[in-house]
Amino acid sequence: MLDHVVPYLKRIPPCKTIQRSLLLLLLASLAGLAQDKMARFTVSTELVQVPVIALDQEGRVATGLAKQDFEVYEDGVKQDIIGCMRETSPVSAALVLDKSRSMRSNLPLVVDGAFNLLDTHVRADDEFLLVSFDSAPKLIVPQFTRDAETLKHLLSRYFVEAKGLTSLYDAIYLAVGNVKQKAKNFHRAAIVITDGGDTNSVYSKRETLNYLEEADVPVFAVNASEPNIFQALTIGKNGKSEIATEDDVIGPAERGGPKVLRELTAATGGAVFTAREPEDIPRIMGAVYDLISNEYTISYKPHAAAEASRVGSHHKIEVRLAAHDRRFAGYHLDYKHQYYRSPVGVNGQTATFARGSRPLTP
């Protein structure tokens, strides 16, 4: 873009050096913006794009859906869908793995699940971050990598012992912030494996929810808090080893874990999958990956009559499957249910979500 205006700048008289300098700065800024990656959830005065994950009645990725199969409502008003795109594309994902003491019996299963994902699902252009958390989160892989063997080595090294408290909110905040800043692929997400109980975060649940609602990174969770997969050995009064009871293993925070995970994922357009048996964890991780890499993107232009009320406020979105012959009975959709229309997005400019005021650093 600058190449086209340099000849014009040379014609500005020397007495107008200040004006020329200011124009150069403005154009340089615009050029930098043009090189930025487009946000996944795009909002402008012209277009809203909503990523949607669709599951069929068997719980598999729903394929073959088209524009006419969807209905979109904004603030209760039906919108005219302009386009519906689905394509399998590379994924940028953060693996966020709980290694606090409440996960001590499940930690090997978590590592197996991550290995299964890396061995059987990863494509050449996929990239991953790795975050662990106990009493505090740690960004083990600070930059996205496509090297599955390196990730497996780090998993084997860092996920040997489960101990400490649980900083779930801080870990999700850290992971989502890094995905938002660094992901190169259009499809991006954070995949969390945890029992869902938070006992030691700096951020509150409300602060985390506020950030997730503005960030454009869906969070998917594998809920490992089912009682029948929390089986650990303990030493009984008779000095012999025995299976611990549920109360020995799961505290009040873990009991509320499923509800917390539903709230956190719903704010992002993600979902929670519950591991009811130990072997469910690897299978669920693979299914989550397939969902992320097979999103639909629905585009619509908000009605002009609502334009004046859109700026500087939140707007609710509802996406439905439109068939009236029960063809889609049992189907399930996940998507972000609201967005914030920033005042900076007027006059056709794209509005981007505000970042959190206190992002965690590695």
BABADO-629156 format. One record per residue (C-alpha): residue in three letters; x, y, z. Coordinates in nm, 4 decimals. Layout:
N
ALA	X	Y	Z
...
end
This chain:
362
MET	0.0000	0.0000	0.0000
LEU	0.2813	0.2449	0.0803
ASP	0.4348	0.1933	-0.2671
HIS	0.1349	0.3636	-0.4240
VAL	0.1565	0.6801	-0.2151
VAL	0.5321	0.7436	-0.1934
PRO	0.5355	0.9401	-0.5227
TYR	0.2543	1.1573	-0.3844
LEU	0.4447	1.2185	-0.0614
LYS	0.7493	1.3371	-0.2540
ARG	0.5351	1.6111	-0.4075
ILE	0.4375	1.7578	-0.0688
PRO	0.6259	2.0904	-0.0252
PRO	0.8996	2.1037	0.2426
CYS	0.6947	2.3552	0.4406
LYS	0.4461	2.0806	0.5008
THR	0.6928	1.8320	0.6458
ILE	0.4780	1.7763	0.9548
GLN	0.1761	1.6842	0.7482
ARG	0.3873	1.4457	0.5410
SER	0.5293	1.2786	0.8557
LEU	0.1846	1.2346	1.0063
LEU	0.0523	1.0839	0.6841
LEU	0.3447	0.8418	0.6695
LEU	0.2773	0.7302	1.0274
LEU	-0.0910	0.6803	0.9537
LEU	-0.0248	0.4767	0.6413
ALA	0.2359	0.2641	0.8169
SER	-0.0162	0.1850	1.0897
LEU	-0.2791	0.0890	0.8350
ALA	-0.0315	-0.1356	0.6548
GLY	0.0490	-0.3108	0.9818
LEU	-0.3171	-0.3669	1.0518
ALA	-0.3669	-0.5154	0.7063
GLN	-0.1058	-0.7783	0.7842
ASP	-0.2746	-0.8910	1.1061
LYS	-0.4617	-1.2191	1.1051
MET	-0.8368	-1.1867	1.0684
ALA	-1.0248	-1.2575	1.3913
ARG	-1.2255	-1.5795	1.3876
PHE	-1.5361	-1.4101	1.5204
THR	-1.5604	-1.1054	1.2933
VAL	-1.7977	-0.8177	1.3560
SER	-1.8412	-0.5070	1.1447
THR	-2.1209	-0.2767	1.0415
GLU	-2.1522	-0.4983	0.7341
LEU	-2.1004	-0.8572	0.8465
VAL	-2.1091	-1.0925	1.1458
GLN	-1.9361	-1.4309	1.1179
VAL	-2.0213	-1.7006	1.3723
PRO	-1.8225	-2.0259	1.4052
VAL	-2.0639	-2.3153	1.4720
ILE	-1.9911	-2.6741	1.5722
ALA	-2.2596	-2.9247	1.4716
LEU	-2.3065	-3.2780	1.6069
ASP	-2.5495	-3.5305	1.4658
GLN	-2.7739	-3.7594	1.6702
GLU	-2.4865	-4.0064	1.7088
GLY	-2.2552	-3.7416	1.8532
ARG	-2.0391	-3.7271	1.5399
VAL	-1.9372	-3.4193	1.3426
ALA	-2.2363	-3.3279	1.1264
THR	-2.1342	-3.2946	0.7626
GLY	-2.3231	-3.1804	0.4551
LEU	-2.5122	-2.8908	0.6150
ALA	-2.5740	-2.5867	0.3929
LYS	-2.6899	-2.2285	0.4311
GLN	-3.0570	-2.3185	0.3990
ASP	-3.0266	-2.5630	0.6906
PHE	-2.9543	-2.2862	0.9438
GLU	-3.1480	-2.0000	1.0981
VAL	-2.9794	-1.7158	1.2856
TYR	-3.1409	-1.4710	1.5269
GLU	-2.9763	-1.1608	1.6727
ASP	-3.1535	-1.0163	1.9773
GLY	-3.4583	-1.2223	1.8809
VAL	-3.4744	-1.0922	1.5227
LYS	-3.4257	-1.3409	1.2392
GLN	-3.1306	-1.2503	1.0162
ASP	-3.0616	-1.3129	0.6493
ILE	-2.7739	-1.5594	0.6171
ILE	-2.5305	-1.4547	0.3465
GLY	-2.2970	-1.7534	0.3544
CYS	-2.2206	-2.0849	0.5246
MET	-1.8733	-2.2294	0.4885
ARG	-1.7318	-2.5551	0.6185
GLU	-1.3878	-2.6847	0.5493
THR	-1.1402	-2.9087	0.7265
SER	-0.8419	-2.6923	0.8045
PRO	-0.5363	-2.6888	1.0346
VAL	-0.5781	-2.6313	1.4066
SER	-0.3964	-2.4101	1.6559
ALA	-0.4684	-2.5509	2.0014
ALA	-0.3422	-2.5223	2.3560
LEU	-0.3432	-2.8444	2.5570
VAL	-0.4222	-2.7387	2.9151
LEU	-0.3622	-3.0285	3.1523
ASP	-0.4465	-3.0465	3.5230
LYS	-0.1711	-3.2026	3.7360
SER	-0.3014	-3.0995	4.0778
ARG	-0.3304	-3.3580	4.3539
SER	-0.7015	-3.4244	4.2874
MET	-0.5933	-3.5675	3.9504
ARG	-0.3337	-3.8046	4.0898
SER	-0.5131	-4.1239	3.9840
ASN	-0.5970	-3.9848	3.6420
LEU	-0.2701	-3.8199	3.5415
PRO	-0.1444	-4.1225	3.3417
LEU	-0.4779	-4.1218	3.1567
VAL	-0.4363	-3.7537	3.0733
VAL	-0.0908	-3.8187	2.9274
ASP	-0.2237	-4.1196	2.7319
GLY	-0.5022	-3.9026	2.5933
ALA	-0.2585	-3.6370	2.4770
PHE	-0.0335	-3.9010	2.3202
ASN	-0.3312	-4.0520	2.1382
LEU	-0.4258	-3.7135	1.9977
LEU	-0.0735	-3.6411	1.8760
ASP	-0.0266	-3.9899	1.7294
THR	-0.3573	-4.0367	1.5485
HIS	-0.5174	-3.7006	1.4678
VAL	-0.2543	-3.4353	1.4078
ARG	-0.2029	-3.3025	1.0545
ALA	0.1104	-3.1443	0.9117
ASP	0.0046	-2.7826	0.9661
ASP	-0.1464	-2.8259	1.3125
GLU	0.0312	-2.6475	1.5949
PHE	0.0140	-2.6748	1.9734
LEU	0.0951	-2.4999	2.2969
LEU	0.1285	-2.6945	2.6217
VAL	0.0081	-2.5586	2.9572
SER	0.0213	-2.7440	3.2882
PHE	-0.1367	-2.6299	3.6104
ASP	-0.1444	-2.7192	3.9769
SER	-0.1013	-2.4426	4.2365
ALA	-0.0036	-2.2130	3.9467
PRO	-0.0167	-2.2469	3.5673
LYS	0.2950	-2.2956	3.3588
LEU	0.3374	-2.2373	2.9868
ILE	0.5644	-2.5306	2.9081
VAL	0.5778	-2.4591	2.5329
PRO	0.5790	-2.0769	2.5019
GLN	0.5510	-2.0725	2.1218
PHE	0.3336	-2.2882	1.8986
THR	0.5097	-2.5982	1.7690
ARG	0.4262	-2.8596	1.5067
ASP	0.6787	-3.1074	1.6477
ALA	0.4673	-3.3859	1.7999
GLU	0.7724	-3.5760	1.9277
THR	0.8913	-3.2745	2.1272
LEU	0.5461	-3.2375	2.2789
LYS	0.5373	-3.6043	2.3759
HIS	0.8798	-3.5750	2.5371
LEU	0.7650	-3.2768	2.7431
LEU	0.4463	-3.4564	2.8421
SER	0.6500	-3.7501	2.9710
ARG	0.8799	-3.5157	3.1585
TYR	0.6364	-3.2734	3.3213
PHE	0.3362	-3.4944	3.3940
VAL	0.4875	-3.7547	3.6229
GLU	0.3525	-3.6457	3.9615
ALA	0.0230	-3.4829	4.0565
LYS	0.0421	-3.2481	4.3529
GLY	-0.0567	-2.9042	4.4724
LEU	-0.3763	-2.7017	4.4514
THR	-0.5752	-2.6184	4.1364
SER	-0.5416	-2.2896	3.9454
LEU	-0.7953	-2.3680	3.6745
TYR	-0.9061	-2.0101	3.6024
ASP	-0.5501	-1.8812	3.5765
ALA	-0.4537	-2.1690	3.3467
ILE	-0.7426	-2.1049	3.1079
TYR	-0.6708	-1.7305	3.1129
LEU	-0.3053	-1.7962	3.0307
ALA	-0.3807	-2.0490	2.7563
VAL	-0.6510	-1.8456	2.5836
GLY	-0.4394	-1.5296	2.5924
ASN	-0.1492	-1.7059	2.4236
VAL	-0.3681	-1.8725	2.1607
LYS	-0.5302	-1.5379	2.0839
GLN	-0.1913	-1.3675	2.0395
LYS	0.0078	-1.6382	1.8639
ALA	-0.2159	-1.8781	1.6682
LYS	-0.1529	-1.8889	1.2939
ASN	-0.4494	-2.1063	1.1926
PHE	-0.8107	-1.9997	1.1517
HIS	-0.9383	-2.2889	1.3652
ARG	-0.8102	-2.2425	1.7181
ALA	-0.9054	-2.3550	2.0673
ALA	-0.7961	-2.4476	2.4170
ILE	-0.8523	-2.8109	2.5222
VAL	-0.8644	-2.8513	2.9008
ILE	-0.8508	-3.1823	3.0888
THR	-0.9453	-3.1342	3.4536
ASP	-1.1830	-3.2250	3.7327
GLY	-1.3070	-2.8669	3.7124
GLY	-1.2392	-2.7590	4.0698
ASP	-1.0511	-2.4319	4.1269
THR	-0.8832	-2.3742	4.4622
ASN	-0.5912	-2.1378	4.4016
SER	-0.6364	-1.8919	4.1120
VAL	-0.5495	-1.5229	4.1121
TYR	-0.8369	-1.4573	3.8738
SER	-1.1931	-1.5100	3.9903
LYS	-1.4490	-1.7032	3.7901
ARG	-1.6227	-1.3789	3.6931
GLU	-1.2979	-1.2205	3.5701
THR	-1.2212	-1.5324	3.3698
LEU	-1.5706	-1.5413	3.2199
ASN	-1.5491	-1.1739	3.1238
TYR	-1.2207	-1.2367	2.9444
LEU	-1.3454	-1.5498	2.7687
GLU	-1.6570	-1.3702	2.6444
GLU	-1.4375	-1.1107	2.4715
ALA	-1.1572	-1.3377	2.3529
ASP	-1.2140	-1.5265	2.0324
VAL	-1.0915	-1.8693	2.1419
PRO	-1.3368	-2.1543	2.2095
VAL	-1.2606	-2.3648	2.5153
PHE	-1.3368	-2.7368	2.5193
ALA	-1.3147	-2.9363	2.8404
VAL	-1.2757	-3.3044	2.9183
ASN	-1.4439	-3.3407	3.2564
ALA	-1.2615	-3.6027	3.4611
SER	-1.4694	-3.5653	3.7775
GLU	-1.6991	-3.8643	3.7469
PRO	-1.6735	-4.0613	4.0753
ASN	-1.6079	-4.3953	3.9073
ILE	-1.2848	-4.2746	3.7479
PHE	-1.1627	-4.1268	4.0760
GLN	-1.0281	-4.4461	4.2198
ALA	-0.7051	-4.4281	4.4151
LEU	-0.5284	-4.6504	4.6616
THR	-0.4979	-4.5460	5.0243
ILE	-0.3734	-4.7139	5.3417
GLY	-0.6537	-4.8294	5.5711
LYS	-0.6530	-4.8493	5.9496
ASN	-0.5457	-5.2110	5.9272
GLY	-0.2294	-5.1043	5.7438
LYS	-0.3353	-5.2608	5.4160
SER	-0.3913	-5.0825	5.0885
GLU	-0.7509	-5.0315	4.9785
ILE	-0.9518	-4.8287	4.7270
ALA	-1.0160	-4.4765	4.8519
THR	-1.3743	-4.3623	4.8870
GLU	-1.5122	-4.0747	4.6825
ASP	-1.4919	-3.8439	4.9849
ASP	-1.1202	-3.9196	5.0227
VAL	-1.0488	-3.8017	4.6708
ILE	-1.3044	-3.5386	4.5706
GLY	-1.3397	-3.2179	4.7683
PRO	-1.6124	-2.9500	4.7489
ALA	-1.4354	-2.7645	4.4652
GLU	-1.4191	-3.0789	4.2520
ARG	-1.7874	-3.1552	4.3169
GLY	-1.8762	-2.8222	4.1574
GLY	-1.6390	-2.8842	3.8688
PRO	-1.8921	-2.9884	3.6017
LYS	-2.1008	-2.6742	3.6526
VAL	-1.7921	-2.4528	3.6388
LEU	-1.6743	-2.6158	3.3171
ARG	-2.0146	-2.5698	3.1551
GLU	-2.0095	-2.1991	3.2386
LEU	-1.6552	-2.1446	3.1130
THR	-1.6983	-2.3319	2.7864
ALA	-2.0429	-2.1883	2.7110
ALA	-1.8976	-1.8365	2.7239
THR	-1.6685	-1.9250	2.4317
GLY	-1.8829	-2.1423	2.2041
GLY	-1.7042	-2.4560	2.3220
ALA	-1.8400	-2.7606	2.5045
VAL	-1.7804	-3.0055	2.7902
PHE	-1.7386	-3.3794	2.7432
THR	-1.7541	-3.6047	3.0487
ALA	-1.5219	-3.9012	3.0876
ARG	-1.7300	-4.1652	3.2616
GLU	-1.4658	-4.4354	3.2336
PRO	-1.0857	-4.3987	3.2253
GLU	-1.0588	-4.5091	2.8641
ASP	-1.2972	-4.2308	2.7618
ILE	-1.0287	-3.9615	2.7962
PRO	-0.8216	-4.0469	2.4834
ARG	-1.1369	-4.1028	2.2760
ILE	-1.2878	-3.7696	2.3824
MET	-0.9682	-3.5779	2.3067
GLY	-0.9729	-3.7115	1.9517
ALA	-1.3397	-3.6219	1.9102
VAL	-1.2797	-3.2679	2.0365
TYR	-0.9991	-3.2234	1.7861
ASP	-1.2288	-3.3339	1.5028
LEU	-1.4889	-3.0794	1.6119
ILE	-1.2413	-2.7937	1.6174
SER	-1.1072	-2.8726	1.2709
ASN	-1.4558	-2.9055	1.1157
GLU	-1.6388	-2.5888	1.2165
TYR	-1.9051	-2.4180	1.0085
THR	-1.8767	-2.0407	0.9653
ILE	-2.2127	-1.8664	0.9226
SER	-2.2173	-1.5089	0.7915
TYR	-2.5003	-1.2594	0.8102
LYS	-2.5529	-0.8883	0.7711
PRO	-2.7424	-0.7365	1.0669
HIS	-3.0589	-0.5525	0.9738
ALA	-2.9956	-0.1819	0.9219
ALA	-3.2848	-0.0884	1.1530
ALA	-3.0934	-0.2328	1.4458
GLU	-2.7641	-0.0651	1.3601
ALA	-2.8037	0.2345	1.5930
SER	-2.8529	0.0108	1.8967
ARG	-2.5648	-0.2215	1.8125
VAL	-2.2679	0.0004	1.8939
GLY	-2.1171	-0.0311	2.2400
SER	-2.3358	-0.3132	2.3745
HIS	-2.3732	-0.6907	2.3888
HIS	-2.5962	-0.8721	2.1410
LYS	-2.7393	-1.2201	2.1747
ILE	-2.7135	-1.4756	1.8953
GLU	-2.9219	-1.7886	1.8490
VAL	-2.8433	-2.0421	1.5771
ARG	-3.0974	-2.3109	1.4912
LEU	-3.1305	-2.5935	1.2416
ALA	-3.4156	-2.4989	1.0135
ALA	-3.5692	-2.8296	0.8984
HIS	-3.9331	-2.8760	0.9993
ASP	-3.9473	-3.2450	0.9075
ARG	-3.7423	-3.3541	1.2121
ARG	-3.4514	-3.4368	0.9835
PHE	-3.2203	-3.2806	1.2412
ALA	-3.3841	-3.4329	1.5495
GLY	-3.1133	-3.5043	1.8075
TYR	-2.8587	-3.2713	1.6473
HIS	-2.6647	-3.0362	1.8742
LEU	-2.5042	-2.6980	1.7996
ASP	-2.2308	-2.5169	1.9928
TYR	-2.1468	-2.1534	1.9197
LYS	-2.0808	-1.8258	2.0955
HIS	-2.4160	-1.6949	2.2167
GLN	-2.3340	-1.3249	2.2341
TYR	-2.0844	-1.0685	2.1113
TYR	-1.9872	-0.7163	2.2049
ARG	-2.0136	-0.4510	1.9366
SER	-1.7261	-0.2143	2.0108
PRO	-1.7690	0.1566	1.9320
VAL	-1.4446	0.1424	1.7296
GLY	-1.6188	-0.0753	1.4728
VAL	-1.8305	0.1975	1.3163
ASN	-1.8087	0.3189	0.9557
GLY	-1.7396	-0.0258	0.8178
GLN	-1.4345	-0.1013	1.0331
THR	-1.3988	-0.4433	1.1877
ALA	-1.4643	-0.4509	1.5612
THR	-1.2249	-0.6675	1.7602
PHE	-1.2798	-0.7948	2.1116
ALA	-1.1030	-0.6058	2.3902
ARG	-0.8293	-0.8046	2.5600
GLY	-0.8201	-0.8623	2.9327
SER	-0.6582	-0.5953	3.1421
ARG	-0.4389	-0.8344	3.3411
PRO	-0.3144	-1.1152	3.1146
LEU	-0.0940	-1.3723	3.2837
THR	0.2610	-1.4035	3.1595
PRO	0.4749	-1.7165	3.1431
end
